[in-house]
Amino acid sequence: MKVSDFAYQVALRTIDLLEHAQHYKVSEEHRKEILQRILAEVDEIIKKSS
């Protein structure tokens, strides 16, 4: 599994938890924007986690 695929799945799960556990609605536009930003920031996120 690629790190970017993992990051994408984590972002999707986070959005899902916000929607179901916190009753927060994320529009499709925001969902796409969030996922794009996560993918763009994968390298930076990895550096921060090291």
Secondary structure, 3 states (H helix, E strand, C coil): CCHHHHHHHHHHHHHHHHHHHCCCCCCHHHHHHHHHHHHHCHHHHHHHHC
